Each structure stands twice: as C-alpha cells, then as structure tokens.
Amino acid sequence: MEAENNFTGMWVTANGYIRQELLPDGRYDETRGTRKSAYTGRYRVTGNYIMYWDDMGFTADGSFIDGDTLHHGGYIFYRENKPATATTIQ
C-alpha cells in the first residue's frame, strides 16, 4: 500500500472533461466525459513526479507544478477544491 501524499484527491481539466482521482491507497480512477472509470490503475509519486501503471498495461507519467497543477498526457489538471462542510448552529 502506498503512503498517502500531498497530491491525493481529485484533479480536473479546465473544461471538466477529464477527472482523475488519486486515491490514498496508490490507485487512480479517471473519468472521461460520461465514461466513468475510463482508465484505472496504480500510481506512485516521487517528489513532484508521478508515474502511472494502467490496468490495461500501459504506463504514463506527469509532473506537479506549484502543488496546484498536474501536467500529464498533454493535459493540465487543476486540483479540485473540496466543498466546505456546513456548520450547524445550535
């Protein structure tokens, strides 16, 4: 099992077409348009470099820039902000 890193979470292209979730267990799940789990596999982050091993047998890589963008496969992904949790007033 991979150790959790600072890059886990959802990464999205500017137009929202590609959504790639980097899971804490070292797996990823990529949605393309309406096709959920279009690509799945494992990944490893070393510094700002990410290496992918897809379940279909191909490999890919990418780089994190400034912690908020991921350059991978000719695309630029942006970290998706998690919605703030609602505060209950009593």
C-alpha positions in Angstrom: 0.0 0.0 0.0 1.3 3.4 -0.9 1.7 6.1 1.7 -0.7 9.0 1.4 0.9 12.0 -0.3 0.1 15.7 -0.7 -1.4 15.1 -4.1 -4.3 12.7 -3.3 -7.7 13.9 -4.3 -9.5 15.0 -7.4 -7.7 16.6 -10.4 -9.7 18.1 -13.2 -9.0 19.6 -16.6 -10.2 23.2 -17.0 -13.2 22.2 -19.1 -14.1 19.4 -16.6 -14.0 16.7 -19.3 -11.3 14.6 -17.6 -11.5 13.9 -13.9 -8.7 12.0 -12.3 -8.9 10.9 -8.6 -5.7 9.9 -6.9 -6.6 7.7 -4.1 -4.6 7.4 -0.8 -4.0 3.6 -1.4 -1.9 4.3 -4.6 -4.7 3.7 -7.1 -6.3 6.2 -9.5 -9.6 6.3 -11.3 -10.1 8.6 -14.3 -13.4 9.6 -15.8 -13.6 11.0 -19.3 -16.8 12.8 -20.1 -19.6 10.5 -19.1 -17.4 7.4 -19.2 -16.7 6.6 -15.5 -13.5 4.6 -14.7 -12.3 5.0 -18.3 -8.8 4.4 -17.0 -7.8 2.9 -13.7 -4.5 1.7 -12.3 -1.9 2.4 -9.7 0.5 5.4 -9.3 3.5 6.5 -7.4 4.6 10.0 -6.5 8.3 10.8 -6.0 8.8 14.5 -5.2 6.8 16.3 -7.9 6.9 13.4 -10.4 4.1 10.9 -10.8 4.3 7.6 -12.6 1.2 5.7 -13.7 0.7 1.9 -14.4 -2.6 1.5 -16.0 -4.6 -1.7 -15.5 -4.6 -2.2 -19.4 -0.8 -2.4 -19.4 0.5 1.0 -20.5 2.5 3.5 -18.5 2.4 7.2 -18.3 3.9 10.0 -16.2 3.5 13.6 -15.2 4.7 16.4 -13.0 3.0 18.5 -10.3 3.7 22.2 -10.7 3.4 24.5 -7.7 1.3 21.9 -5.9 -1.9 23.0 -7.7 -1.5 21.9 -11.3 -0.7 18.5 -12.7 0.8 18.2 -16.2 0.1 14.8 -17.6 -0.5 13.3 -21.1 -0.6 16.7 -22.8 -3.2 18.0 -20.4 -3.2 20.4 -17.5 -5.2 19.3 -14.5 -6.2 21.5 -11.6 -6.7 20.4 -8.0 -10.4 20.4 -7.3 -11.3 22.3 -4.1 -13.2 20.2 -1.6 -16.5 21.9 -0.7 -16.6 23.4 2.8 -18.5 21.5 5.3 -21.7 23.1 6.6 -21.6 24.4 10.2 -24.5 23.6 12.3 -25.7 26.5 14.5 -27.4 25.4 17.7 
